[in-house]
Amino acid sequence: MKMKLLAAALLAAAPSVFAADNNCPATPKEKWLRAEEIQLRLESRGYEVRRIKREGGCFEVYAKKDGKRVDAYVSPADGAIVKEKVKPS
């Protein structure tokens, strides 16, 4: 029983831990840029956007740049990349 409660507590805390980790500014949903606008901004910087989804307080973007796969967290307020992980192709 204690293990189930611990597991439930950890799962409940997970979104807040994730949101703190990606460093996106707290932005009301009505002030978020549209996913299409995020894509256009990234494409203007040389990214080939494959997928965009909302994750916590950020957009999570899967893209390619310079032939490498990129996972990025993007601020919904201004399209700035707040965290990026480059992976080999």
C-alpha positions, -999 to +999 in steps of 0.1 A: +000+000+000+028+024+009+045+017-024+013+026-043+010+059-025+046+067-031+042+059-068+011+080-070+028+109-053+058+108-077+035+107-107+016+136-094+048+156-089+062+148-123+046+175-144+058+202-120+093+188-120+093+187-158+080+223-161+107+236-138+133+217-158+126+232-192+128+269-180+100+283-200+085+315-186+051+312-171+028+325-199-010+326-198-024+302-226-042+331-243-008+348-249+009+317-264+021+319-300+004+294-323+024+263-332+025+275-368+042+307-357+068+287-337+074+265-368+079+296-390+103+312-365+124+280-362+124+274-400+138+309-405+167+299-382+175+268-403+154+241-385+134+215-404+105+211-380+091+175-379+067+178-350+055+203-324+035+195-293+026+213-261+045+199-231+042+215-197+047+253-201+066+249-234+064+237-269+084+206-275+099+206-310+114+177-329+134+189-358+166+185-379+193+211-382+226+207-401+217+170-407+213+163-369+182+155-350+172+181-324+148+180-295+141+215-283+119+232-257+106+265-270+091+294-251+054+299-261+057+336-254+084+346-279+096+314-297+130+314-280+147+281-275+151+275-238+167+240-240+180+220-268+194+185-272+213+176-304+214+139-313+235+122-340+215+114-372 
